[in-house]
Amino acid sequence: MIYERRGHHFVTRREFLWRLGKHFALASLLVIGSLGAGMAGYAWFEGLSWIDSFLNAAMLLGGMGPITAPVTPGGKIFAGIYALYAGLLFLIGAGLIFAPIIHRLLHHFHLDEEKERRK
């Protein structure tokens, strides 16, 4: 996703909202894919039902922790790796969603600097 450079003008509000929507969609796809992978992992390693797998994966992605404690060695390793991944996914998702906003804010300050230099 290409942003405008330092000397360029702002994109329109409509283009900015479209960019923000694309970033949100990408973050949402990451969360949905991660939820699916977590569900599959819990179903495979722990033999949980899809509903219980969903609950455990969603709770880990939400930062709350699993509901059902893993019992099998494979399930324990999976749950630990998935928990670490969920923490990283939170940071990546937040970065994706806030990147256009922070870029626009910083771009605004750079445009002000450009105006000051021209005076």
Stockholm file with secondary structure:
# STOCKHOLM 1.0

chainA/1-119         MIYERRGHHFVTRREFLWRLGKHFALASLLVIGSLGAGMAGYAWFEGLSWIDSFLNAAMLLGGMGPITAPVTPGGKIFAGIYALYAGLLFLIGAGLIFAPIIHRLLHHFHLDEEKERRK
#=GR chainA/1-119 SS CCCCCTTSCCCCHHHHHHHHHHHHHHHHHHHHHHHHHHHHHHHHHHCCCHHHHHHHHHHHHTTSCCSSCCCSHHHHHHHHHHHHHHHHHHHHHHHHHHHHHHHHHHHHHHHHHHHHHHC
#=GC SS_cons         CCCCCTTSCCCCHHHHHHHHHHHHHHHHHHHHHHHHHHHHHHHHHHCCCHHHHHHHHHHHHTTSCCSSCCCSHHHHHHHHHHHHHHHHHHHHHHHHHHHHHHHHHHHHHHHHHHHHHHC
//
